[in-house]
Amino acid sequence: MDKLIEKISGIEASASSIMDSVNDRKAALAKEMEKKTADFDAELEADTARKLEALRSDLEAKLQQRLDKQQQEAKQALQRLNSSYEAHHKEYANKIFQEIIKE
């Protein structure tokens, strides 16, 4: 009977040792997964930031192009108005004068 109890005690000690080893390995795996998750999150965040910066840069460039085009169109329109005024300012003044005295 004592031998049986010794064997069972030995088995329990072995099982306890195995369980401790498993728990240690489980903790190590959990720590490794946490690190991998943190690394993945950091990489994803950096990648997202790079993509957002690229989009922002592209949008700013397109916006600047549109602004430059609108400024050029405004300059051209102003030049046309000035040219028209220089060519026809006497006619405009006469029309205005005629409208004023007609009333």
Kinemage of the C-alpha trace (Angstrom):
@kinemage 1
@onewidth
@group {chain A} dominant
@subgroup {mainchain}
@vectorlist {calphas} color= white
{ca met a 1} P 0.000 0.000 0.000
{ca asp a 2} L 2.852 2.360 0.843
{ca lys a 3} L 4.382 1.678 -2.560
{ca leu a 4} L 1.099 2.574 -4.227
{ca ile a 5} L 0.894 5.804 -2.265
{ca glu a 6} L 4.513 6.566 -3.213
{ca lys a 7} L 3.757 5.926 -6.877
{ca ile a 8} L 0.659 8.121 -6.733
{ca ser a 9} L 2.690 10.825 -4.954
{ca gly a 10} L 5.360 10.547 -7.622
{ca ile a 11} L 2.721 10.826 -10.354
{ca glu a 12} L 1.181 13.848 -8.639
{ca ala a 13} L 4.609 15.485 -8.312
{ca ser a 14} L 5.297 14.799 -12.002
{ca ala a 15} L 1.868 16.129 -12.976
{ca ser a 16} L 2.421 19.187 -10.810
{ca ser a 17} L 5.825 19.745 -12.422
{ca ile a 18} L 4.306 19.321 -15.892
{ca met a 19} L 1.487 21.748 -15.029
{ca asp a 20} L 4.008 24.297 -13.736
{ca ser a 21} L 6.019 23.905 -16.925
{ca val a 22} L 2.853 24.273 -19.020
{ca asn a 23} L 1.828 27.371 -17.066
{ca asp a 24} L 5.295 28.874 -17.546
{ca arg a 25} L 5.151 28.120 -21.269
{ca lys a 26} L 1.614 29.519 -21.423
{ca ala a 27} L 2.784 32.749 -19.754
{ca ala a 28} L 5.736 32.972 -22.155
{ca leu a 29} L 3.425 32.468 -25.150
{ca ala a 30} L 1.016 35.079 -23.806
{ca lys a 31} L 3.893 37.544 -23.406
{ca glu a 32} L 5.126 36.745 -26.915
{ca met a 33} L 1.623 37.286 -28.331
{ca glu a 34} L 1.341 40.604 -26.505
{ca lys a 35} L 4.646 41.710 -28.038
{ca lys a 36} L 3.600 40.546 -31.511
{ca thr a 37} L 0.271 42.343 -31.120
{ca ala a 38} L 1.991 45.539 -29.947
{ca asp a 39} L 4.472 45.321 -32.853
{ca phe a 40} L 1.635 44.734 -35.321
{ca asp a 41} L -0.330 47.667 -33.900
{ca ala a 42} L 2.706 49.945 -34.105
{ca glu a 43} L 3.436 48.868 -37.674
{ca leu a 44} L -0.198 49.320 -38.666
{ca glu a 45} L -0.300 52.754 -37.070
{ca ala a 46} L 2.913 53.797 -38.838
{ca asp a 47} L 1.620 52.463 -42.166
{ca thr a 48} L -1.682 54.268 -41.704
{ca ala a 49} L 0.151 57.494 -40.842
{ca arg a 50} L 2.298 57.156 -43.988
{ca lys a 51} L -0.754 56.559 -46.162
{ca leu a 52} L -2.624 59.474 -44.605
{ca glu a 53} L 0.374 61.746 -45.133
{ca ala a 54} L 0.601 60.642 -48.769
{ca leu a 55} L -3.123 61.341 -49.273
{ca arg a 56} L -2.841 64.694 -47.501
{ca ser a 57} L 0.165 65.634 -49.609
{ca asp a 58} L -1.615 64.589 -52.814
{ca leu a 59} L -4.737 66.540 -51.885
{ca glu a 60} L -2.680 69.620 -51.001
{ca ala a 61} L -0.881 69.403 -54.355
{ca lys a 62} L -4.179 69.087 -56.237
{ca leu a 63} L -5.657 71.959 -54.243
{ca gln a 64} L -2.627 74.128 -55.010
{ca gln a 65} L -2.957 73.270 -58.712
{ca arg a 66} L -6.620 74.288 -58.679
{ca leu a 67} L -5.787 77.473 -56.809
{ca asp a 68} L -3.015 78.326 -59.275
{ca lys a 69} L -5.389 77.665 -62.194
{ca gln a 70} L -8.097 79.861 -60.659
{ca gln a 71} L -5.588 82.650 -60.015
{ca gln a 72} L -4.398 82.451 -63.617
{ca glu a 73} L -7.993 82.517 -64.891
{ca ala a 74} L -8.761 85.504 -62.654
{ca lys a 75} L -5.700 87.360 -63.983
{ca gln a 76} L -6.780 86.645 -67.548
{ca ala a 77} L -10.330 87.822 -66.837
{ca leu a 78} L -9.006 91.007 -65.241
{ca gln a 79} L -6.739 91.610 -68.237
{ca arg a 80} L -9.702 91.156 -70.587
{ca leu a 81} L -11.767 93.607 -68.515
{ca asn a 82} L -8.933 96.147 -68.507
{ca ser a 83} L -8.445 95.740 -72.266
{ca ser a 84} L -12.157 96.174 -72.850
{ca tyr a 85} L -12.228 99.251 -70.623
{ca glu a 86} L -9.212 100.791 -72.377
{ca ala a 87} L -10.766 100.147 -75.786
{ca his a 88} L -14.316 101.247 -74.940
{ca his a 89} L -14.222 103.529 -71.888
{ca lys a 90} L -15.504 106.537 -73.857
{ca glu a 91} L -18.467 104.532 -75.120
{ca tyr a 92} L -19.228 103.342 -71.575
{ca ala a 93} L -19.040 106.899 -70.242
{ca asn a 94} L -21.364 108.167 -72.996
{ca lys a 95} L -23.908 105.401 -72.325
{ca ile a 96} L -23.867 106.159 -68.603
{ca phe a 97} L -24.209 109.862 -69.296
{ca gln a 98} L -27.128 109.270 -71.680
{ca glu a 99} L -28.880 107.099 -69.077
{ca ile a 100} L -28.431 109.793 -66.442
{ca ile a 101} L -29.785 112.632 -68.536
{ca lys a 102} L -32.610 110.579 -70.003
{ca glu a 103} L -34.361 110.394 -66.682
